[in-house]
């Protein structure tokens, strides 16, 4: 779920699809979702703050990190 969806004040558009692509790409390359946590509210907070870390057990290329970090931004 993109930050725009969580913050329903402003509505959302096609940018949430781009966000979803970034989440899917991260998940495919890292093996787990970028904002995953042990509680739903914590996960939503992480999404709202764009708070994710690169995995330490999986090596991602700098190009992959660059693309993902440009997609997973709070204000597209």
PyMOL commands that set and color helices and strands:
alter all, ss='L'
color gray80, all
select helices_A, chain A and resi 3-6+15-30+40-48+62-71
alter helices_A, ss='H'
color red, helices_A
deselect
rebuild
show_as cartoon
